[in-house]
Amino acid sequence: MLSDLHVGSIFSVWHPEYEDKQGVSYPLNQMQKMIWQYWLNMCEELKDEKPDYVILAGDIIDGVQPANYGRTTMTTDLDDQAACAVKLLQMVPLKRKEYFVVVGTDYHEAKYNDVHYQICMNLNNNDRYFWLDTMGYIQEEDYVINVAHGSSASFIYPETVQAREWQFMLSAAELRKIDRACDLIIRGHLHIYSLIERSGFRLKKFPKLTAPSVTSIKTMINPAFQGQTDYMRRKSPFKLIPDIGYTKVIIDDFGVHVKERIFEHLGIKSISRVPALRKRNGRKK
């Protein structure tokens, strides 16, 4: 499970060997070098188990950044951002080269959803089955996962947003507005990792279980692969320090399980110290 890569941002993961349409490659800044190493670490960590597929919950690219005239982008060319994202995602070791994709926020789409769609088609060899658009369901055995980019921009008490989404889902299932409750709700957008679990009886028994099973219904916000941006620092240097990493969704006879992998934060790294004051006539200035 990956989300909010924001490929193209100077604060995000970028492949150092990618060459643009003119054959030009871009040097990485210090933050990007660390995030690139995290990306390599993730690929190495997944090499032995090889996940079945990757779920991408939006904001794969950063877009043209119209609010700051593209000042914080590696390139404003969306084709190059998308091509670099594909190059990065193809590094992830998978059993089946399959990528489920939903769109991100309109701001990073440059008013169109075409970029994420093209990324999905390029990754999956033009197979539309993996395109989830703004929201989609993925069923594995008898378990159902719901994926969308985000439900709210609330950076304070995100658990409230998650619990609300969980309650909306249960109410819709009870009113028969949806076929059944989901076992896992996945969201991105907030650039943090958060997981809420609540136990309850399943509407359907898992085929391999002979007795009624109690599992937990989970709502998760997936971490990002972008460090703290200028926008985040202006809002608050302490509030908006993102979680960088990925999650693994594991399905077995006993339910849907989430295991997170969070790398070191790239927020405020050091304290600037005031130089020692010189003494004059035996006294400090």
C-alpha positions in Angstrom: 0.0 0.0 0.0 1.5 3.3 -1.2 0.1 6.8 -1.4 1.1 10.5 -1.7 4.4 9.9 -3.5 4.2 13.4 -5.0 6.8 12.5 -7.6 8.0 15.8 -9.1 8.2 17.7 -5.8 11.6 18.7 -4.6 10.6 17.3 -1.2 9.6 13.9 -2.5 11.1 10.7 -3.9 12.6 11.0 -7.4 14.6 8.5 -9.4 18.1 9.9 -9.8 18.7 8.1 -13.1 15.5 9.3 -14.8 16.1 11.4 -17.9 13.5 13.8 -19.2 12.3 14.3 -22.8 15.5 16.3 -23.5 17.7 13.6 -21.9 18.4 15.7 -18.8 18.6 14.1 -15.4 18.1 16.1 -12.1 20.4 16.1 -9.0 18.7 15.2 -5.7 18.8 17.5 -2.7 19.7 16.3 0.7 16.1 15.4 1.7 15.5 13.6 -1.6 18.7 11.6 -1.1 17.3 10.3 2.2 13.9 9.5 0.8 15.5 7.8 -2.2 17.4 5.6 0.3 14.1 4.8 2.0 12.6 3.8 -1.3 15.6 1.4 -1.9 15.1 0.1 1.6 11.5 -0.7 0.9 12.2 -2.5 -2.3 14.9 -4.6 -0.5 12.5 -5.3 2.4 9.8 -6.6 0.0 12.2 -8.7 -2.1 11.7 -12.0 -0.2 7.9 -11.9 0.3 7.0 -10.2 -2.9 3.5 -8.7 -2.4 0.7 -9.8 -4.8 0.0 -6.2 -6.0 0.3 -2.6 -5.0 -2.6 -0.3 -4.1 -1.9 3.4 -4.9 -4.2 5.8 -3.1 -3.7 9.0 -5.1 -1.3 11.9 -5.3 1.3 9.9 -7.2 2.6 13.0 -8.8 2.9 16.6 -7.5 1.5 18.4 -10.6 2.4 21.8 -11.8 2.0 23.6 -8.5 0.2 26.7 -9.8 0.0 28.3 -6.3 3.8 28.8 -6.2 4.4 28.8 -10.0 6.2 25.5 -10.0 9.0 26.8 -7.8 9.1 23.6 -5.7 9.0 21.1 -8.5 11.8 19.1 -10.2 9.9 19.7 -13.5 6.4 21.0 -14.3 6.1 18.6 -17.2 3.4 16.1 -16.1 4.6 13.6 -18.7 8.0 13.6 -17.0 6.6 13.4 -13.5 4.4 10.4 -14.5 7.2 8.6 -16.4 9.5 9.0 -13.3 6.7 7.7 -11.1 6.3 4.6 -13.3 10.0 4.0 -13.2 10.0 4.1 -9.4 6.9 1.9 -9.0 8.3 -0.7 -11.4 11.2 -1.2 -8.9 8.8 -2.7 -6.3 9.2 -6.5 -6.4 5.7 -8.1 -7.0 4.4 -11.6 -7.6 1.9 -10.2 -10.0 2.8 -6.9 -11.7 -0.6 -5.4 -10.8 -1.2 -1.9 -9.5 -4.7 -0.6 -8.4 -4.9 3.2 -8.7 -7.2 5.9 -7.5 -6.9 9.6 -8.3 -5.6 12.3 -5.9 -6.6 15.8 -5.2 -7.6 18.1 -8.0 -4.8 20.5 -7.3 -2.2 17.8 -8.1 -4.1 16.6 -11.1 -3.9 20.1 -12.8 -7.7 20.0 -13.2 -7.7 16.6 -14.9 -7.7 13.0 -13.8 -5.9 11.9 -17.0 -2.4 11.7 -15.4 -3.2 9.1 -12.8 -5.2 7.1 -15.4 -2.2 7.1 -17.7 0.1 6.0 -14.9 -2.3 3.1 -14.2 -2.5 2.1 -17.9 1.3 2.2 -18.3 1.9 0.1 -15.1 -0.7 -2.5 -16.0 -0.2 -2.7 -19.8 -3.5 -0.9 -20.7 -5.7 -3.0 -18.4 -8.6 -0.9 -17.3 -9.5 -3.4 -14.6 -7.1 -1.8 -12.2 -8.3 1.7 -12.6 -10.5 2.6 -9.5 -11.1 6.3 -10.4 -12.1 8.3 -7.4 -13.0 5.3 -5.2 -13.0 1.5 -5.6 -13.5 -1.8 -3.9 -11.0 -4.7 -4.0 -12.1 -8.1 -3.0 -9.7 -10.9 -1.9 -11.4 -14.2 -1.0 -14.4 -13.1 1.2 -12.8 -9.8 2.4 -13.4 -6.4 0.9 -11.1 -3.4 1.0 -12.4 0.1 0.1 -9.8 2.6 -1.3 -10.1 6.4 -1.8 -7.6 9.2 -1.6 -9.0 11.1 1.4 -12.1 12.0 3.3 -11.0 15.2 5.0 -8.1 17.7 5.3 -8.3 17.6 9.1 -4.7 17.3 10.5 -5.9 17.5 14.1 -7.7 14.5 15.6 -7.6 12.5 12.4 -9.1 9.6 14.3 -12.4 11.5 14.3 -12.4 11.5 10.5 -11.6 7.8 10.5 -14.3 6.9 13.0 -16.8 8.9 11.1 -16.0 7.1 7.8 -16.3 3.8 9.7 -19.7 4.8 11.0 -20.9 6.1 7.6 -19.9 2.7 6.1 -21.8 0.7 8.7 -24.9 2.8 8.4 -24.9 2.5 4.6 -24.5 -1.3 4.9 -27.4 -1.5 7.5 -29.6 0.5 5.2 -28.7 -1.8 2.2 -27.2 1.1 0.3 -24.1 -1.0 -0.2 -23.9 -4.7 -0.5 -21.9 -5.3 2.7 -19.6 -3.7 5.2 -15.9 -3.4 4.3 -13.2 -5.1 6.3 -10.6 -2.4 5.7 -11.1 1.3 4.7 -7.9 2.9 3.2 -7.3 6.6 2.9 -4.3 8.8 2.2 -4.0 12.6 1.9 -3.0 13.4 5.4 0.6 12.1 5.1 0.5 10.3 8.4 0.0 6.7 9.5 -3.1 6.0 11.7 -5.0 2.8 12.2 -8.2 2.2 14.1 -9.6 -1.4 14.8 -13.0 -2.4 16.1 -14.1 -5.9 16.5 -17.4 -7.4 15.5 -19.2 -10.4 13.9 -18.7 -10.7 10.2 -21.7 -10.6 7.9 -20.3 -13.6 6.1 -18.1 -16.4 7.4 -14.7 -16.8 5.9 -14.9 -20.0 3.8 -12.2 -21.9 5.7 -13.7 -21.2 9.2 -16.2 -23.7 10.6 -17.3 -21.5 13.6 -18.7 -18.0 13.6 -15.7 -15.6 13.5 -15.1 -12.3 15.1 -12.6 -10.1 13.3 -11.9 -6.4 13.4 -13.1 -3.8 10.9 -10.2 -1.4 10.3 -9.8 2.2 9.0 -6.4 3.3 8.0 -4.6 6.4 6.8 -1.6 5.5 4.8 1.8 7.3 5.2 3.4 9.3 2.4 6.7 9.3 0.6 7.2 13.1 0.9 9.1 15.0 3.5 8.0 18.2 5.2 7.3 20.9 2.5 7.4 24.7 2.7 3.6 24.7 2.8 3.6 22.4 5.8 6.2 24.5 7.6 4.2 27.7 7.0 1.1 26.1 8.5 3.1 24.9 11.5 6.6 23.4 11.7 5.5 21.1 14.5 2.0 20.1 13.4 2.6 18.9 9.9 5.6 16.6 10.1 4.6 13.7 7.8 5.1 9.9 8.3 7.3 8.5 5.5 6.8 4.8 4.6 4.4 2.2 3.4 2.0 -0.4 4.8 1.4 -4.1 4.1 -2.1 -5.5 4.1 -2.1 -9.2 4.9 -5.2 -11.4 4.4 -5.4 -14.8 6.1 -8.0 -17.1 7.6 -8.5 -14.8 10.5 -9.0 -11.5 8.9 -7.3 -8.5 7.3 -4.2 -7.3 9.1 -2.1 -4.1 8.6 1.6 -3.8 9.3 3.2 -0.4 9.0 6.8 0.5 8.1 7.7 4.1 9.0 11.1 5.6 8.3 12.8 8.3 10.2 11.0 11.7 10.2 12.5 14.4 8.0 11.1 17.4 10.0 13.2 19.7 12.1 16.6 17.9 12.3 18.8 20.3 14.4 18.8 23.3 16.7 20.8 26.4 15.7 22.9 27.4 18.6 23.8 31.0 19.4 27.6 31.5 19.3 29.2 32.1 22.6 29.2 35.7 23.6 32.6 37.4 23.8 33.6 38.9 27.1 34.5 42.6 27.4 36.1 43.8 30.6 35.4 40.5 32.3 31.7 40.7 31.5 29.6 39.1 28.8 28.0 41.4 26.2 
